[in-house]
Amino acid sequence: MEFQGVKGTRDFYPDDMRVLNWIVEAWRRVSLRNGFEEYDSPIFEYLDLFTAKSGQEIAGQLFNFVDRGGRQLALRPEITPSLARMVNAKISSLPRPIKWFSVPRLCRAENPQKGRLREFFQWNVDVIGADGVLADAECIYVAVDLLRELGLSPDDVRVRIGSRPLTVAVLRGAGVAPQFTEAALAVLDKRPKLSQEDFAKLAREAGLSDVQIEAVGRFQQAAGVDELREHFRGLDEVRGHLDDLAELFASLGALGAGDYCTLDLRVVRGLAYYTGVVYEVFDRSQSLRAVAGGGRYDNLIEVLGGPKVGATGFGMGDVVLGILLAEKGKLPALGQQVEYFVIEADESSRPAVLEAVGALRRAGLSADFNYRPRSLGKQLKAANRRGASRAVIVRADGVTVKDLASGLQRDTTLGELLKAPAGTKHMP
C-alpha cells in the first residue's frame, strides 16, 4: 500500500524547511524590533471558542472532533480567539497596550487551491488596549516593514486600506435598512472578484436598490479622503471616520510606510467582528490571493467574556507570501551550510577526526564528517555539497585547513586547531 500526504497539506523536505525557516525568522526579527512579544496557544481549543466569535456555521469550516470525555474540540483555524481568551484570563494584570505576535500552525477545512491550503503557518501581529488609529498604523507599518525586509517594494505590493464603519455609515446615508447592512457588507466584500453585472445581481438580492448600488459604487471609487469629504459633507456620521482615515495615512507617512499604502474602499473584510479600519495586502497586479489582511476588532474581547477593550491586528500566511517571493525572484539561495567539514586523510585518522569534530561543535561551530571511509577527493566533494566554508584535513602528522571558497590552505596542528576558546566563530 502506498501512503500519501493528506490533500491540502505539505511535506517539508530540508530544502522546503530552509525557505520556511527563512520566512519565519524574518517574521520574528521584524516583530521583535517593533516591540512585540511572542506568545502561543494549544493547537486545539473548545469548539465554542470559535463559534462564539464567528457563529455556528464556522463549525463546518474547521476540523472538529469529540474527545474521550465527550467534549467538542477543534483544531485552531486562527489564533485570534485564543489570543482573546488568554488576554481575558489575565486582563487585570497585563500592562497596556498589549503588543503580541505569534507564528502558529493553523488548520482549516478548505477546498485546496493556489494560495489556499488546509494547513499553513501564519504570522499574527496584534495590539490590544489601544483605541486610537495610531495602533492601526503601527500594525500596518509592521506588515510593511516585513515586506521591505524581504525585498518587496511598492512596485511589488500594495496595502489596500478601507474603513468598515465608514462603509456602514455610507450605506445608512444611502437609505439601506439596518436589517440589510450585514448582507450588503458581505456582497461588497466580494465585489473585487465579481463583474459589475454579477455584483449588481447579488446586491439586489441583499436588499439594495439600483439607486443605492450606484451611490455605494461612487463611494467605493473615491481616490482619497479629500474627495470623500467633498462628496459627503452633509453626512455628520461620516466626518469622524474620515478624520480617522486622514490621521491613519498621516501616521503611515510619518513612519515611512506611506508609499506602500493606498485607499481602497472596496476592502471591507468579510468577518463581521471588524469595527474600524480594515486592510489587505496584495501583489500589485492582484493576480494572487491576499498576502495579509486585518483591521480593528474592538468587540471581540467582550464577546468572548472580557471587558470592552480596543484591539487591532493582522495575519499573514506563509503560502501566498512564498508564492509571491518566488515569482518576484526574492527567495535567496538556501543550500545546506556548515562551517567546517572534517576529513580523514586515512583510516588511522578517524579518532582524531572525531576529536576535532567534537571540539569544533563544543566551541559553538557547526561541523560535519563522513561516517564511512572515502577517498580524499570524494570527501572534498562532500564538503562542497554540504556548503562547508572550510575543510579540515586530518593526517597523522597534523591538519590542513582549507578555505573552500578561495582554495587557500595552511598547515597547522590538531592541538592548535583545538585551542580556540568555546563559542569563538573564528578558528586559527
N, C-alpha and C positions, 0 to 999 in steps of 0.2 A: 504493500500500500504506500502510495506517495503522498506525503503530507505537504500542504501549502499554507502560507500565512493567510489570516482572515482578510477578506476583501476590505479595502479601505484602511489597512494598517501597513506599516513599513518595517522591513528588516534593516537595521543599521549595521552594515559591514564597516570595518575600520575606516575606509575612505569616506563613508557617509557620516560616521561619528565625528571625524575631524571637521567636517563642514558644520554639523550641528553644534559641536562644542565651540567653534569659532563664532557662530551667531550668538549662542547663549553667553559666552564670555563677554561679547560686546554689549549685550543687554545688561549684564550685571555691572560692567565697568561704567556704562553711562548712567545707570540708576544710582550707583554709589556716589559718583562725582556730582550728582544733582541733589544729594542729601536725602535719598530714600533708603529705608532699611528693608531687609529681606524677611519674608515670612513664608510659611507653607501650611497646608492643612491636609487631613486624610484624603485619600483618593476616592473614598465613598462617604456619603452622608445619608441622613434620613431623607427619604423622598419628599417629605413635607417641606423641607427647607427650600426646594426648588419650585414646588407647586405654589407655595406661599408667595413667591416672587413673581412667577410667570403664569400661574393658573394651571388647572388640571391637565390642559392639553399638552403641556410640556412633557408629561409622563411618556407620551408616545414618541418623543424626540430624543430620549436618552436611554441608556441601558440601566434598567432597574430590576430588582430581584427581591425575593423574600428570604431572609436568613433563617437559621435553625430555630430561632426564637420567635418566628412569625413577624419580625419587623420588616417593614418595607424600606429598602435602601436603594441607592442609585450611585453609579459611578459619576463623578463630578463632570458635567458638561461645560462648566465655567467655574471660576473661583470666587466671583464677587459675592454670592450668597454666603460662602464660607467666611470670607473677609468680614461681612456684616455680622455674622454670628460671633466671630472671635472678638470683634470690637465691642459688641454688646456685652459680652461676658466680662469685660474689664473697662467699660466706658468711663467709669468714675476715676480710674487711676491712670489712664493713658493721657500724656500731655498732648495738647493740640497745637497746631494741626498734626494729624497722624499722616505721615508720608511713608507709605509702604509699597514694596514691589514684590512680585513673585514670578516664578517661571514653572508653572505646573504642567504636568502631562494631563490632557483632557480627553474625554471620550464622548462622542455624540452619535446617535443612530441616524447618520446622514446617508444620502444616496451619493456614493463617491463620484467625484468628477474633478476636472482640473482645478487645483487650488482648494479643494474641499475633501477632507478625509474623515474617517471615523475616529482616528486617534492622532493627536498632534500636540505640539508644545506651544504654549502661548505666554508671552510677556505681558504681565499686568502691572500697571502703574496707577496708584490711587492716592488722592488727598482727601482726608476725612476731617471734618471740624472746621472748615473754612467756607464761608458763604459767598464771598465776592468772586468776580470773574478773574481775579489775579491767579487764583488756584487753577482755573481752567487754562489760563495762559501758560502756567508753568508746566502742566501736563502736556499740552500741545508742544511746548518747547522741548521737553524731554524726548518726545517722539521725533521731532526734527533733529535734535542732537544725535540721535541714533542713526537716522538716515544719512546725515552728513558724515558721521563716523565711518559708515560703511561705503562711502564714496558716491552716494546718490545725491545729485544736485537738483535744484528747482527745475532743470530741464528734464529730469527723470521722473520726479514725483511731485504731487501737489496734495496739500492738506485742504480739503474742501469743508468749509465751516458753515453751519446753519444754526437756527435757533428754534427749538420746538415750541416754547411759549409764544414767540413772535408769530409763528405759523398758526398756532391756535387762535391768537388774537385777530389775525387777518381773516381766518375762517369765520369767526364770530362777527367781525365787521362786515363780512360779505353776506351775513344772514344765515349761515349754516347752523342748524339747530344743534343744541348740545348733545342730543342723543345720537347724532351722526358724526360727531367730531372724531372719535377713535377710528371709526371705519374710514373716514376721509383721510386721516393721517396714514393709515395702513396703505391706502391707494397711492397717496403722494410718495410714500417710501419706495414704491415700485416704479414710479414714473420714469426714472432714468433708463430703465430697461425696456420700456414699452414704446410703441409707436403712439403718435398723438391720437389716432383713432381708437386703439385699444385702451389708452388711458382714459379718454372721454367716456368710453363704454363702462369701464369699471367705476369711474367717478359717479356716473348717473346711477349705477346700481347701489352705490354707497349713500345716495340721497342728495347729491349735488345737482343743481340746475345748470343749464348751459351758461347762464349769466355768471353764476358762481364759479364754474370751471374756468371761464375766461378771466375773471378777476384774480383767482388764485394763480393762474398761469402768468399773468403780468407781474404779480408779486415775486414769483419764483425766478423770473428772468432779470430781476433788478441786478445792476452791476456793482452797486456799492451802497453804503449807509446813507450818503447824502441824497442819492436818488430816492431811497425809501422814505427819508424824512419829507421830501417834497411831495411824494405821492400820497403819503398817509398823514399829512399834517393835521387833519381833522380828527384823527383817532387817538384819543388820550391814552388808551390802553397800550398802544404800540410804542409810545415815546420812551418809556423806561427800558423796554427791550432793545430799542435802537441805541440808547445810551450804553447799555451793556456791551453790545457788539462794537461800538466805537472804542470803548475802553479796552476791550479784548484785543482789537487789531493794533491799537496804540502800544499796548504792553508787549505784544509779539514783535512789533517793530523795534522797540527799545531793547528787547532781549536778543535781537539779531536773528529772528526766525521769520520775519515778515515776508521775505522773498519766497518762502515755501508755501505760503498760505493765501487762500482766496475765498471770497464769499460765494457760497453756492447754496441757495435757499431750497434747492431740491433735496438736500440732505436733511432728513427728519428722523432717521433711525427707527426701525420697526418696533423696538421694545417699548412698551407703554410706560416703563418706570422712569424714562428720561424726563427731566423737568426744566432744563435750561439749554445752554449751548451744547450742540452736538457736532460731531465732525467725523470724517472718514478720510483715510489716506489712500490715494490711487496712483498707479503709474500714470504718467502724463497723458498717454493715449487712451487710458481706461479700457485696455484690452484684457486686463486681468480682474479678478475679484478684488475687493478692498484689501489692502495690506494691513490696515489697522482701523479701528473705529472706537468711538467713545463719546463721553459727554457727562453732563451733570445729572446726578440722581439723588436729589435731596430727600426723597421719601423712603428709600429702601431700608435704612437702619430702623426707622419707625415701623414699617410694615413687618419686619422680622423681629419685633418685640422690644426695640430700644426707643430712645428719645428721638425727636426730630433733629437731625444733625445734617449739615451741609456735606455733600460728598461729590466727588468728580474723579474721573479716571478713564483709562482706555485699555484695550487689549490688542496685541499684535501677534499673529500666528507665525510659526516658522515656515509653513508650507508655501504660501503665496510669496512671502519675503524671499525664500530660497529660489523660487522660480524667477522672480524679478532680478535678483542679483546675478543669476546665471545668464539670463537674457541680456543683461547690460554688461556682461563681462567683468563683474565686480568681485567674483569669488577668487581668492588668491590660490596659488599652488600650495597644497597642504599635504605633502607627502610625509611618510614616516620619518622621524628625525631622532637621532641620538647624538650625544656629544662625542662619545668615544666608542669605537668598536675594537675590541681586544683580540689580537690574532696570535696564534701559536706558530712559531717557526717550525716546530716538530713536536711529536707526541710527548717527548720528555718535558716540554714546557707547560703542559696542562696545569700542574699545581700552581705554577707562577701566574698563569693566565687567570685562574680563579682568584688568586690572592689580589691581583691587580683589579679585577672586576669588582670584588667586594670592597676594596679600599676606595675606588672611584665612587661607587654608589653611596658609601658611608659619608663621603665628602659632599654629598648632595648633587652629584653629577650623574647624568644618565649614561649607562654603559651596557653594551651587549656583546655577545660572543657566539660562536658556533658550538653546538652540542657534540658534533662528530668531527673527527679529524678530516681536514680537507687541504688541498694544495694552497700555497700562499696566494696564488693568483685568484683562485675561487673565493678565498676569504676576503680579499680586497674588493672583488666584485660584490660580495655580500654586504660589505661595509658601505659601498656606494649606493646599493639598492635600498639600504635601510636609512639613507640620508645622514650618515655619520659625518661629523665635522672633521674628526681626526681618527686615524688608525694607530693603535699601539701594538707594535710587532714585538712579541716577547721571544727572546732567544736565551740560550744557556748563559751567554756572557753579557747580557744586558738587554736593553729595549731600544727600539727606534720609534719616535713619534712622528707621524706623517700627517701634514695638513692636506686633506683630500681635495680642497678647492684649488690651492696653488701648486700642489705637488711637492712643496718644500718639506724636507725632513731633517731630523737631527737625532744623534745617538745620545742616550743617557743611561742611567742605571735604574733598575727597579726600585731601589731604595730612594733615589732622588724623585722618581715619579710619585712615590707614596708619601713624600714629605709634606705635600700641600695640606694646609690646615682644613679642618672639617668645614664644609659649606663654601669653600672657595670655588669660583667659577673659572679660574684660570690656572691650568696646571703648567709646571715648568717644562 
